[in-house]
Each structure stands twice: as structure tokens, then as C-alpha cells.
Amino acid sequence: MVERFNIRVYFLLITDNSEVLVSDEIIKGEYYTKFPGGGMELGEGSLECARREAREELGQEITVQKHYYTTDFFVRSAFRPADQIMSIYYTAALKGEQQFRTTAKRFDFSLANNNEESFRWVKISELNADEFDFPTDKAVVQLLIG
């Protein structure tokens, strides 16, 4: 039974070379590929959430450009079965030069600990929805690749 909403906010950083930033993470001991972003906090708007998540994950400010997608189908939380997930995606740009580490390798972690995260630039033409773990990310990949 679904008891509450869980609102997630993600940002799509897309380069002039048609690459998008992807996050590889360890969450609760499991490996996930997703777009950067996370949960909206009480008293926070979705734009604020996207900017906060960028500061927390990338250590860098972003400029949110425009709304890209909001979940339009039912999604149950993978971590809290009583939660219904609602995800909001925005396109965004880095403020200034990139200040965070990226890699070409999936799951390029120093240690296999919870909450580890590594980032990769992936050509949109090479995105594969099957490499993403969450249903809304898969839907966004399909929109990006057309």
C-alpha cells in the first residue's frame, strides 16, 4: 500500500559535445547508475533542490535552465515500498569550469563503501536505458536518445 510521496529532483548537465553527466553510486550496498540529484527536503522547492544536490554531489554550483521531464507513470520506491516516487528533471549548466572528478570507467570508486559516487560524461548517442537502474531514469534516457 502506498502511504506517501517521495519527490526526487535531478539535473541533466549536457555538454556542447552532446555528452550528459551520469552518476554511478553505491546505495545501501548496491551499485546503481543514475542521473545526479536526489530527494527534495521539506520546505524546499524543486529548483532549490536541484541546486543543493549539485553542491552536495559535485561540490559546484549549477544554473538550472529548464524543466525537462516529470514522472508521468506510477513508480514505487525501490528502498521504501510505502513511497510513491515523483521525479522532476531539469536541464542545467555548470557555473564556471568543471571542478569535480570524472572518469571513463563505470563504478570507479576508491573504496566499495555506501554513498560512494563517481561521475562520467557519456555521449547521448551511446546512452543505453538498460544501464540505468531506476524507471524514471530509463524514461529520460529514451527521451534523450529520441
Phi and psi restraints in degrees (value plus and minus 20) as a CYANA .aco file:
   2 VAL   PHI    -105.2   -65.2
   2 VAL   PSI     109.9   149.9
   3 GLU   PHI    -134.5   -94.5
   3 GLU   PSI     -41.7    -1.7
   4 ARG   PHI    -179.2  -139.2
   4 ARG   PSI     145.0   185.0
   5 PHE   PHI    -113.0   -73.0
   5 PHE   PSI     127.6   167.6
   6 ASN   PHI    -146.0  -106.0
   6 ASN   PSI      90.3   130.3
   7 ILE   PHI    -115.4   -75.4
   7 ILE   PSI     107.7   147.7
   8 ARG   PHI    -137.3   -97.3
   8 ARG   PSI     123.4   163.4
   9 VAL   PHI    -149.9  -109.9
   9 VAL   PSI     110.1   150.1
  10 TYR   PHI    -147.1  -107.1
  10 TYR   PSI     133.6   173.6
  11 PHE   PHI    -144.0  -104.0
  11 PHE   PSI     116.7   156.7
  12 LEU   PHI    -125.3   -85.3
  12 LEU   PSI      87.5   127.5
  13 LEU   PHI    -112.0   -72.0
  13 LEU   PSI      97.0   137.0
  14 ILE   PHI    -141.8  -101.8
  14 ILE   PSI     106.4   146.4
  15 THR   PHI    -103.3   -63.3
  15 THR   PSI     149.9   189.9
  16 ASP   PHI     -84.9   -44.9
  16 ASP   PSI     -39.2     0.8
  17 ASN   PHI    -111.6   -71.6
  17 ASN   PSI      -3.5    36.5
  18 SER   PHI      39.3    79.3
  18 SER   PSI      24.0    64.0
  19 GLU   PHI    -132.3   -92.3
  19 GLU   PSI     126.7   166.7
  20 VAL   PHI    -140.9  -100.9
  20 VAL   PSI     124.8   164.8
  21 LEU   PHI     -99.2   -59.2
  21 LEU   PSI     111.6   151.6
  22 VAL   PHI    -141.9  -101.9
  22 VAL   PSI     124.1   164.1
  23 SER   PHI    -131.6   -91.6
  23 SER   PSI     109.9   149.9
  24 ASP   PHI    -126.7   -86.7
  24 ASP   PSI     107.8   147.8
  25 GLU   PHI    -157.7  -117.7
  25 GLU   PSI     136.4   176.4
  26 ILE   PHI    -127.3   -87.3
  26 ILE   PSI      97.9   137.9
  27 ILE   PHI    -145.0  -105.0
  27 ILE   PSI     100.4   140.4
  28 LYS   PHI      31.9    71.9
  28 LYS   PSI      21.8    61.8
  29 GLY   PHI      60.7   100.7
  29 GLY   PSI     -20.3    19.7
  30 GLU   PHI    -131.5   -91.5
  30 GLU   PSI     130.2   170.2
  31 TYR   PHI    -112.7   -72.7
  31 TYR   PSI     111.8   151.8
  32 TYR   PHI    -155.9  -115.9
  32 TYR   PSI     123.5   163.5
  33 THR   PHI    -131.7   -91.7
  33 THR   PSI     110.7   150.7
  34 LYS   PHI    -175.8  -135.8
  34 LYS   PSI     158.0   198.0
  35 PHE   PHI    -109.5   -69.5
  35 PHE   PSI     132.4   172.4
  36 PRO   PHI     -85.3   -45.3
  36 PRO   PSI     123.8   163.8
  37 GLY   PHI     123.7   163.7
  37 GLY   PSI    -193.1  -153.1
  38 GLY   PHI    -198.6  -158.6
  38 GLY   PSI    -176.4  -136.4
  39 GLY   PHI     -99.8   -59.8
  39 GLY   PSI     118.0   158.0
  40 MET   PHI     -96.3   -56.3
  40 MET   PSI     117.6   157.6
  41 GLU   PHI    -114.7   -74.7
  41 GLU   PSI     135.7   175.7
  42 LEU   PHI     -78.6   -38.6
  42 LEU   PSI     117.5   157.5
  43 GLY   PHI      61.6   101.6
  43 GLY   PSI     -12.9    27.1
  44 GLU   PHI    -135.7   -95.7
  44 GLU   PSI     120.5   160.5
  45 GLY   PHI    -107.1   -67.1
  45 GLY   PSI     147.6   187.6
  46 SER   PHI     -86.4   -46.4
  46 SER   PSI     -56.2   -16.2
  47 LEU   PHI     -87.6   -47.6
  47 LEU   PSI     -63.2   -23.2
  48 GLU   PHI     -78.8   -38.8
  48 GLU   PSI     -61.6   -21.6
  49 CYS   PHI     -81.4   -41.4
  49 CYS   PSI     -66.0   -26.0
  50 ALA   PHI     -79.1   -39.1
  50 ALA   PSI     -64.4   -24.4
  51 ARG   PHI     -86.9   -46.9
  51 ARG   PSI     -60.9   -20.9
  52 ARG   PHI     -84.4   -44.4
  52 ARG   PSI     -64.6   -24.6
  53 GLU   PHI     -80.3   -40.3
  53 GLU   PSI     -58.6   -18.6
  54 ALA   PHI     -83.5   -43.5
  54 ALA   PSI     -63.8   -23.8
  55 ARG   PHI     -81.8   -41.8
  55 ARG   PSI     -63.6   -23.6
  56 GLU   PHI     -89.1   -49.1
  56 GLU   PSI     -64.9   -24.9
  57 GLU   PHI    -103.4   -63.4
  57 GLU   PSI     -63.4   -23.4
  58 LEU   PHI    -117.5   -77.5
  58 LEU   PSI     -40.8    -0.8
  59 GLY   PHI      50.7    90.7
  59 GLY   PSI       8.2    48.2
  60 GLN   PHI    -168.6  -128.6
  60 GLN   PSI     128.4   168.4
  61 GLU   PHI     -98.6   -58.6
  61 GLU   PSI     129.8   169.8
  62 ILE   PHI    -147.2  -107.2
  62 ILE   PSI     140.8   180.8
  63 THR   PHI    -128.2   -88.2
  63 THR   PSI      99.6   139.6
  64 VAL   PHI     -97.3   -57.3
  64 VAL   PSI     108.2   148.2
  65 GLN   PHI    -114.4   -74.4
  65 GLN   PSI     -82.7   -42.7
  66 LYS   PHI    -176.6  -136.6
  66 LYS   PSI     139.6   179.6
  67 HIS   PHI     -84.3   -44.3
  67 HIS   PSI     117.7   157.7
  68 TYR   PHI    -133.3   -93.3
  68 TYR   PSI     -64.2   -24.2
  69 TYR   PHI    -183.3  -143.3
  69 TYR   PSI     125.0   165.0
  70 THR   PHI    -148.7  -108.7
  70 THR   PSI     119.3   159.3
  71 THR   PHI     -67.3   -27.3
  71 THR   PSI     109.7   149.7
  72 ASP   PHI    -143.1  -103.1
  72 ASP   PSI       3.2    43.2
  73 PHE   PHI    -168.2  -128.2
  73 PHE   PSI     142.1   182.1
  74 PHE   PHI     -91.7   -51.7
  74 PHE   PSI     111.9   151.9
  75 VAL   PHI    -154.9  -114.9
  75 VAL   PSI     103.4   143.4
  76 ARG   PHI    -109.2   -69.2
  76 ARG   PSI     122.2   162.2
  77 SER   PHI     -82.0   -42.0
  77 SER   PSI     117.1   157.1
  78 ALA   PHI     -93.0   -53.0
  78 ALA   PSI     -40.1    -0.1
  79 PHE   PHI    -129.0   -89.0
  79 PHE   PSI     -47.1    -7.1
  80 ARG   PHI    -153.1  -113.1
  80 ARG   PSI      74.0   114.0
  81 PRO   PHI     -77.1   -37.1
  81 PRO   PSI     -39.8     0.2
  82 ALA   PHI    -103.4   -63.4
  82 ALA   PSI     -25.3    14.7
  83 ASP   PHI    -118.5   -78.5
  83 ASP   PSI     117.7   157.7
  84 GLN   PHI    -118.1   -78.1
  84 GLN   PSI     107.9   147.9
  85 ILE   PHI    -107.4   -67.4
  85 ILE   PSI     113.5   153.5
  86 MET   PHI    -144.4  -104.4
  86 MET   PSI      98.4   138.4
  87 SER   PHI    -133.4   -93.4
  87 SER   PSI     118.3   158.3
  88 ILE   PHI    -141.6  -101.6
  88 ILE   PSI     110.0   150.0
  89 TYR   PHI    -136.8   -96.8
  89 TYR   PSI     116.0   156.0
  90 TYR   PHI    -144.3  -104.3
  90 TYR   PSI     126.9   166.9
  91 THR   PHI    -101.3   -61.3
  91 THR   PSI     130.6   170.6
  92 ALA   PHI    -172.0  -132.0
  92 ALA   PSI     147.8   187.8
  93 ALA   PHI    -154.3  -114.3
  93 ALA   PSI     128.0   168.0
  94 LEU   PHI     -89.3   -49.3
  94 LEU   PSI     123.2   163.2
  95 LYS   PHI    -108.7   -68.7
  95 LYS   PSI      91.0   131.0
  96 GLY   PHI      63.3   103.3
  96 GLY   PSI    -191.8  -151.8
  97 GLU   PHI     -91.3   -51.3
  97 GLU   PSI     131.6   171.6
  98 GLN   PHI     -77.1   -37.1
  98 GLN   PSI     111.0   151.0
  99 GLN   PHI    -137.3   -97.3
  99 GLN   PSI     -14.8    25.2
 100 PHE   PHI    -137.1   -97.1
 100 PHE   PSI     139.4   179.4
 101 ARG   PHI    -100.7   -60.7
 101 ARG   PSI     117.2   157.2
 102 THR   PHI    -145.2  -105.2
 102 THR   PSI     144.4   184.4
 103 THR   PHI    -163.4  -123.4
 103 THR   PSI     144.3   184.3
 104 ALA   PHI    -115.0   -75.0
 104 ALA   PSI     -30.1     9.9
 105 LYS   PHI    -117.8   -77.8
 105 LYS   PSI     114.8   154.8
 106 ARG   PHI     -87.0   -47.0
 106 ARG   PSI     121.5   161.5
 107 PHE   PHI      32.9    72.9
 107 PHE   PSI      29.8    69.8
 108 ASP   PHI    -107.9   -67.9
 108 ASP   PSI      57.2    97.2
 109 PHE   PHI    -123.7   -83.7
 109 PHE   PSI     132.0   172.0
 110 SER   PHI     -95.4   -55.4
 110 SER   PSI     -57.1   -17.1
 111 LEU   PHI    -159.5  -119.5
 111 LEU   PSI     133.4   173.4
 112 ALA   PHI    -110.9   -70.9
 112 ALA   PSI      47.6    87.6
 113 ASN   PHI    -128.9   -88.9
 113 ASN   PSI     138.4   178.4
 114 ASN   PHI     -79.6   -39.6
 114 ASN   PSI     129.0   169.0
 115 ASN   PHI      49.1    89.1
 115 ASN   PSI      -6.2    33.8
 116 GLU   PHI     -93.2   -53.2
 116 GLU   PSI     130.7   170.7
 117 GLU   PHI    -170.3  -130.3
 117 GLU   PSI     117.8   157.8
 118 SER   PHI    -155.5  -115.5
 118 SER   PSI     133.9   173.9
 119 PHE   PHI    -139.7   -99.7
 119 PHE   PSI     126.2   166.2
 120 ARG   PHI    -157.5  -117.5
 120 ARG   PSI     124.7   164.7
 121 TRP   PHI    -111.7   -71.7
 121 TRP   PSI     107.0   147.0
 122 VAL   PHI    -144.2  -104.2
 122 VAL   PSI     111.4   151.4
 123 LYS   PHI     -81.1   -41.1
 123 LYS   PSI     112.7   152.7
 124 ILE   PHI     -77.1   -37.1
 124 ILE   PSI     -56.6   -16.6
 125 SER   PHI     -86.0   -46.0
 125 SER   PSI     -36.2     3.8
 126 GLU   PHI    -125.7   -85.7
 126 GLU   PSI     -17.6    22.4
 127 LEU   PHI     -84.5   -44.5
 127 LEU   PSI     124.9   164.9
 128 ASN   PHI    -154.4  -114.4
 128 ASN   PSI      96.4   136.4
 129 ALA   PHI     -77.5   -37.5
 129 ALA   PSI     -49.0    -9.0
 130 ASP   PHI     -87.7   -47.7
 130 ASP   PSI     -38.3     1.7
 131 GLU   PHI    -102.9   -62.9
 131 GLU   PSI     -29.7    10.3
 132 PHE   PHI    -118.2   -78.2
 132 PHE   PSI     129.1   169.1
 133 ASP   PHI    -119.4   -79.4
 133 ASP   PSI     -46.3    -6.3
 134 PHE   PHI    -121.4   -81.4
 134 PHE   PSI     120.7   160.7
 135 PRO   PHI     -76.3   -36.3
 135 PRO   PSI     -58.8   -18.8
 136 THR   PHI     -91.1   -51.1
 136 THR   PSI     -55.5   -15.5
 137 ASP   PHI     -83.0   -43.0
 137 ASP   PSI     -60.4   -20.4
 138 LYS   PHI     -80.2   -40.2
 138 LYS   PSI     -61.8   -21.8
 139 ALA   PHI     -83.7   -43.7
 139 ALA   PSI     -59.9   -19.9
 140 VAL   PHI     -88.1   -48.1
 140 VAL   PSI     -58.0   -18.0
 141 VAL   PHI     -78.6   -38.6
 141 VAL   PSI     -65.3   -25.3
 142 GLN   PHI     -80.9   -40.9
 142 GLN   PSI     -59.1   -19.1
 143 LEU   PHI     -86.5   -46.5
 143 LEU   PSI     -60.7   -20.7
 144 LEU   PHI     -85.7   -45.7
 144 LEU   PSI     -60.8   -20.8
 145 ILE   PHI    -104.5   -64.5
 145 ILE   PSI     -31.8     8.2
